[in-house]
Amino acid sequence: MPADPPPRLLVFDSGVGGLSIMADIQRLLPHCSVSYASDNAAFPYGTKSEEVLVARVDRVLHRLIEHSRPDVVVVACNSASTLALPHIRAHFREPIVGVVPAIKPAAHQSRSRVIGLLATPGTVARSYTRDLIQQFAADCTVISLGSSELVRLAEAHLRGQTPSLAQLQDLLSPMLSHPRAPEMDTLVLACTHFPLLKQELQAVVGPEVALIDSGEAIARRVAYWLTELGRRKSASESPVHQALFTADGPEVERLGPALAEFGINDIQVVAVPNN
């Protein structure tokens, strides 16, 4: 009897931020084939209304799941997860793993009880995030900053344009000028784009501040679902990775070298117009 093919995962984001999640998944589950999908036709998600975002995620995921037939779907976007998870979990039969701001582990780790939260403006403003803070970090001072520009810089970084420390210092200045910022010992990177700039952000906030994201926890959750589904490593086939984009354009081609570092050499366009 031939061996089953490797488990296939769909990792989905509006842009390339979800590659930070893919990196953690590949470290824990190197035997899995991964389809990395970017809804670049509708990028960015962090500024969209709830109604628009939920409808867009539903439409795009239907098309991507039909195309890639994954065992498990990872919504590697905090903006989409904090709004659309209940809807999509009710409308798809595949297990859906979402990403939420890592406020709980940050509060557990913090000794000073002063935590930074770096996210998109939408994630900072949503009641979901406020509820997480109230539930897990009520005794902490949480210094929040929403930045869409940092998302853009992370996208450019993967295309070979590294931001200067001066740019990042300017973007983070509202957080770093907070009266209790000198006490901050933990910073939550609550957008999957931001770990792509982890080294640069660490240089700005200083080595004494721990940067926390959700990547490892997401990888463990994916492993749990593969076990539940009985999907084990193929004995005969190596994993095959691909990248899917919802619109073509020169920015897709410029991502080729960065995608190759994740073992992705197959780049396809699965058109889903943003209208």
C-alpha positions as CSV (number, residue, x, y, z in Angstrom):
1,M,0.0,0.0,0.0
2,P,1.5,3.4,-1.0
3,A,2.3,5.8,1.8
4,D,0.0,8.8,2.4
5,P,1.4,12.1,1.0
6,P,2.8,14.5,3.5
7,P,0.3,16.5,5.6
8,R,-0.6,19.8,3.8
9,L,-1.1,23.0,5.6
10,L,-2.5,26.3,4.3
11,V,-1.0,29.4,6.0
12,F,-3.0,32.5,5.1
13,D,-2.3,36.2,5.6
14,S,-3.0,39.5,3.8
15,G,0.6,39.9,3.1
16,V,3.9,38.2,3.9
17,G,3.7,38.5,7.7
18,G,2.5,35.0,8.0
19,L,5.9,33.8,6.9
20,S,7.0,34.3,10.5
21,I,4.4,31.8,11.5
22,M,5.4,29.5,8.7
23,A,9.0,29.5,10.0
24,D,7.9,28.2,13.4
25,I,5.7,25.6,11.8
26,Q,8.6,24.4,9.6
27,R,10.9,24.1,12.6
28,L,8.4,21.9,14.5
29,L,6.8,20.1,11.6
30,P,9.5,19.9,8.8
31,H,7.7,16.9,7.2
32,C,4.6,19.0,6.2
33,S,3.9,20.5,2.9
34,V,2.9,24.2,3.2
35,S,0.9,26.4,0.9
36,Y,1.6,29.9,1.9
37,A,-1.2,32.2,0.7
38,S,-1.1,36.0,0.6
39,D,-4.3,38.0,-0.2
40,N,-2.2,40.8,-1.7
41,A,-5.2,41.9,-3.8
42,A,-6.8,43.2,-0.6
43,F,-3.7,44.1,1.5
44,P,-3.6,45.4,4.1
45,Y,-6.3,43.9,6.5
46,G,-5.5,46.0,9.6
47,T,-7.4,49.1,8.4
48,K,-10.6,47.3,7.2
49,S,-14.0,47.3,8.9
50,E,-15.3,44.2,10.5
51,E,-18.0,43.6,7.8
52,V,-15.6,44.0,4.9
53,L,-12.9,41.9,6.5
54,V,-15.1,39.0,7.4
55,A,-16.6,38.8,4.0
56,R,-13.2,39.0,2.3
57,V,-11.6,36.3,4.4
58,D,-14.6,34.0,3.8
59,R,-14.4,34.5,0.0
60,V,-10.6,34.1,-0.2
61,L,-10.5,31.0,2.0
62,H,-13.2,29.3,0.0
63,R,-11.0,29.8,-3.1
64,L,-7.7,28.8,-1.5
65,I,-9.0,25.7,0.2
66,E,-10.6,24.6,-3.0
67,H,-7.2,25.0,-4.7
68,S,-4.8,23.5,-2.1
69,R,-7.0,21.0,-0.2
70,P,-5.2,21.4,3.1
71,D,-5.6,19.2,6.2
72,V,-5.3,22.3,8.5
73,V,-5.7,26.0,7.9
74,V,-3.7,28.6,9.8
75,V,-5.1,32.2,9.7
76,A,-1.7,33.8,10.3
77,C,-3.1,37.3,10.7
78,N,-4.1,38.9,14.0
79,S,-6.5,41.3,12.3
80,A,-8.4,38.5,10.5
81,S,-8.2,36.2,13.6
82,T,-9.6,38.7,16.1
83,L,-12.6,39.3,13.8
84,A,-13.3,36.4,11.5
85,L,-12.5,33.2,13.4
86,P,-16.0,32.5,14.7
87,H,-17.5,32.9,11.3
88,I,-14.9,30.8,9.3
89,R,-14.9,28.0,11.9
90,A,-18.6,27.8,11.4
91,H,-18.3,27.7,7.6
92,F,-15.4,25.4,6.9
93,R,-14.9,21.7,7.9
94,E,-11.1,21.9,8.1
95,P,-9.6,22.7,11.5
96,I,-8.8,26.5,11.7
97,V,-5.9,27.7,13.8
98,G,-5.9,31.4,14.5
99,V,-3.4,33.9,15.8
100,V,-4.2,36.1,18.8
101,P,-2.0,38.7,20.6
102,A,0.3,36.9,23.0
103,I,-0.9,39.0,26.0
104,K,-1.3,36.0,28.3
105,P,2.3,34.7,28.0
106,A,3.6,38.3,28.2
107,A,1.8,39.0,31.4
108,H,3.1,35.7,32.8
109,Q,6.7,36.6,32.0
110,S,6.7,40.2,32.9
111,R,8.3,41.1,36.3
112,S,7.8,44.9,36.1
113,R,4.1,44.5,35.1
114,V,4.7,47.0,32.3
115,I,4.0,45.5,28.9
116,G,4.2,46.9,25.4
117,L,1.6,45.9,22.8
118,L,2.6,46.6,19.1
119,A,-0.1,45.8,16.6
120,T,-2.1,47.2,13.7
121,P,-4.5,50.1,14.6
122,G,-7.5,47.7,14.2
123,T,-6.1,45.1,16.6
124,V,-5.3,47.7,19.2
125,A,-8.8,49.2,19.0
126,R,-10.8,46.0,19.0
127,S,-12.8,44.8,22.0
128,Y,-11.3,41.4,21.6
129,T,-7.8,42.8,22.5
130,R,-9.2,44.8,25.4
131,D,-10.9,41.7,26.7
132,L,-7.6,39.8,26.6
133,I,-5.9,42.5,28.5
134,Q,-8.6,42.6,31.1
135,Q,-8.6,38.8,31.4
136,F,-4.8,38.1,31.5
137,A,-3.1,41.5,32.3
138,A,-5.5,43.4,34.4
139,D,-2.7,44.1,37.0
140,C,-0.3,45.4,34.2
141,T,0.2,48.7,32.6
142,V,-0.1,47.9,28.8
143,I,1.4,50.5,26.5
144,S,-0.3,50.0,23.2
145,L,0.7,51.3,19.8
146,G,-1.0,50.6,16.5
147,S,1.0,51.1,13.3
148,S,0.1,50.3,9.7
149,E,3.4,51.9,8.5
150,L,5.4,49.2,10.4
151,V,3.5,46.6,8.4
152,R,4.5,48.3,5.2
153,L,8.2,48.4,6.3
154,A,8.1,44.6,7.1
155,E,6.7,43.9,3.6
156,A,9.5,46.0,2.1
157,H,12.1,44.3,4.3
158,L,11.3,40.9,2.7
159,R,11.8,42.6,-0.7
160,G,15.3,43.7,0.3
161,Q,14.6,47.1,1.7
162,T,15.7,47.1,5.4
163,P,14.3,50.1,7.4
164,S,16.8,52.3,9.3
165,L,16.8,52.4,13.0
166,A,15.9,56.0,12.8
167,Q,12.7,55.1,11.0
168,L,11.8,52.5,13.6
169,Q,12.6,54.8,16.5
170,D,10.4,57.4,15.0
171,L,7.5,54.9,14.6
172,L,7.9,53.6,18.1
173,S,8.3,57.0,19.7
174,P,4.7,57.3,21.0
175,M,5.3,54.0,22.9
176,L,8.8,54.8,24.1
177,S,7.8,58.3,25.3
178,H,5.2,56.9,27.7
179,P,6.0,57.8,31.3
180,R,6.4,54.1,32.3
181,A,8.2,53.0,29.1
182,P,11.6,52.8,31.0
183,E,10.0,50.0,33.1
184,M,8.7,48.0,30.1
185,D,10.3,44.5,30.1
186,T,8.1,42.7,27.6
187,L,6.8,43.7,24.2
188,V,4.0,41.7,22.4
189,L,4.5,41.6,18.6
190,A,0.7,41.3,17.9
191,C,1.0,41.4,14.1
192,T,2.6,38.5,12.2
193,H,4.6,41.0,10.1
194,F,6.5,42.3,13.1
195,P,8.7,39.3,13.9
196,L,10.1,39.8,10.4
197,L,11.8,42.9,11.9
198,K,12.6,41.3,15.2
199,Q,16.3,42.0,15.1
200,E,15.7,45.7,14.2
201,L,13.0,46.2,16.8
202,Q,15.2,44.6,19.5
203,A,17.9,47.2,18.7
204,V,15.4,50.0,19.2
205,V,13.8,48.8,22.5
206,G,17.0,47.4,23.9
207,P,18.2,43.9,24.9
208,E,16.4,44.0,28.3
209,V,13.0,43.9,26.7
210,A,11.7,40.5,25.8
211,L,9.9,40.3,22.4
212,I,7.0,37.8,22.4
213,D,4.9,36.5,19.5
214,S,2.5,33.6,18.9
215,G,4.5,31.6,16.3
216,E,5.6,28.6,18.5
217,A,2.2,28.3,20.1
218,I,0.5,28.2,16.7
219,A,3.0,25.5,15.5
220,R,2.1,23.4,18.5
221,R,-1.6,23.8,17.9
222,V,-1.1,22.7,14.3
223,A,0.7,19.6,15.5
224,Y,-2.2,18.8,17.8
225,W,-4.7,18.9,15.0
226,L,-2.5,16.7,12.7
227,T,-2.4,14.1,15.5
228,E,-6.2,14.4,16.0
229,L,-6.6,13.8,12.2
230,G,-4.2,10.9,12.2
231,R,-2.0,12.6,9.6
232,R,1.5,11.4,10.1
233,K,4.7,11.8,8.3
234,S,4.9,10.2,4.8
235,A,7.5,7.5,4.6
236,S,8.2,8.0,1.0
237,E,7.5,11.6,-0.1
238,S,9.3,14.8,0.8
239,P,7.3,17.9,1.5
240,V,6.6,20.4,-1.3
241,H,5.9,24.0,-0.6
242,Q,4.2,26.7,-2.7
243,A,3.2,30.3,-2.5
244,L,-0.2,31.5,-3.6
245,F,-1.1,35.2,-4.3
246,T,-4.6,36.6,-5.1
247,A,-3.2,39.1,-7.5
248,D,-0.2,39.3,-9.9
249,G,2.2,42.1,-9.9
250,P,5.9,43.1,-9.7
251,E,6.0,42.8,-5.9
252,V,5.3,39.1,-6.2
253,E,8.3,38.5,-8.3
254,R,10.5,40.6,-5.9
255,L,9.6,38.1,-3.1
256,G,11.2,35.2,-5.0
257,P,14.5,35.2,-3.0
258,A,12.8,35.6,0.3
259,L,10.3,32.8,-0.4
260,A,13.2,30.5,-1.6
261,E,14.6,30.7,2.0
262,F,11.4,28.9,3.1
263,G,11.8,26.2,0.5
264,I,9.3,27.8,-1.8
265,N,10.1,27.9,-5.5
266,D,6.6,27.3,-6.9
267,I,4.7,30.7,-7.0
268,Q,1.2,30.8,-8.3
269,V,-1.6,33.3,-8.7
270,V,-5.0,32.3,-7.6
271,A,-7.0,35.3,-8.6
272,V,-9.6,36.7,-6.2
273,P,-10.3,40.3,-7.2
274,N,-10.9,42.8,-4.4
275,N,-14.3,44.0,-5.3
